[in-house]
Amino acid sequence: MMAADYQSIAEVSLLSCGFAHARALAARVVGVMAHCQTMLHPHHHYDFGMRAVKTVLAATSRLRTSLPEWSETEVASGPEGVKAPSGPDDFEGSSPSS
């Protein structure tokens, strides 16, 4: 049985959504998912396979259509000036009592 080529599937999916730099973005998405799979491998309840890749691609497609003024980079990584959360303390209302 052959394994799916995640990067090619991601690239075609991003091209169909109108991303001009689909190859680089597909490599980034697939690389992040592969890294997550490697780092979280012992936890069997995590799934970073094709289902997760397609979920991320669907979200980027929705962002692309709903925010046409954003560049491809902003759609893929968020707008400039937005700080990515680095831990649970960075989320407002993330405590169990909230």
C-alpha positions in Angstrom: 0.0 0.0 0.0 1.3 3.5 -0.8 1.4 6.4 1.6 -0.3 9.7 0.7 2.0 12.5 -0.3 0.8 15.1 2.2 2.8 18.0 0.7 1.4 17.5 -2.8 -2.2 17.2 -1.5 -1.7 20.3 0.6 -0.2 22.2 -2.3 -3.1 21.4 -4.6 -5.6 22.3 -2.0 -3.9 25.6 -1.4 -3.7 26.3 -5.1 -7.4 25.6 -5.5 -8.0 28.3 -2.8 -6.1 30.9 -4.7 -2.7 30.9 -2.8 0.1 31.9 -5.2 2.8 30.5 -2.9 1.1 27.2 -2.3 4.3 25.1 -2.4 6.0 27.0 0.4 2.9 27.2 2.5 2.2 23.5 2.0 5.7 22.6 3.1 5.3 24.7 6.2 1.9 23.2 7.1 3.1 19.6 6.5 6.4 20.3 8.4 4.6 21.6 11.4 2.2 18.6 11.5 5.1 16.2 11.1 6.9 17.9 13.9 3.8 17.6 16.1 3.5 14.0 15.2 7.1 13.3 16.2 6.9 15.3 19.5 3.6 13.9 20.6 3.9 10.4 19.3 3.4 8.6 22.6 0.0 10.3 23.1 -2.2 8.1 20.9 -5.2 10.4 21.3 -3.4 13.1 19.2 -3.9 12.9 15.4 -1.7 14.9 13.1 -2.3 12.9 10.0 -4.1 13.9 6.8 -7.3 14.7 8.7 -5.5 17.4 10.7 -3.7 18.7 7.6 -7.1 19.0 5.8 -8.6 20.8 8.8 -5.8 23.4 8.8 -6.1 23.8 5.0 -9.9 24.3 5.3 -9.4 27.0 8.0 -6.9 28.8 5.8 -9.3 28.6 2.9 -12.1 30.2 5.1 -9.7 32.9 6.2 -8.6 33.6 2.6 -12.2 34.1 1.5 -13.4 36.0 4.5 -10.4 38.4 4.8 -9.4 39.2 1.2 -7.4 42.2 2.4 -5.0 40.0 4.2 -1.8 38.9 2.4 -1.0 35.1 2.1 1.5 35.5 4.9 -1.0 37.0 7.2 -3.5 34.3 6.4 -0.9 31.6 7.1 0.6 33.0 10.2 -1.7 35.8 11.5 -1.4 39.6 11.1 1.7 41.5 12.2 1.6 42.6 15.9 -0.4 39.6 17.0 1.5 37.7 19.7 1.1 33.9 19.5 0.3 32.4 23.0 3.4 30.7 24.5 1.7 29.0 27.3 -1.6 28.5 29.2 -1.2 31.8 31.1 -1.4 33.7 27.8 -5.0 32.8 27.3 -7.7 34.9 29.0 -10.2 32.9 30.9 -8.2 29.7 30.5 -8.4 28.7 34.1 -10.8 25.8 34.9 -12.9 28.1 37.2 -13.7 30.5 34.4 
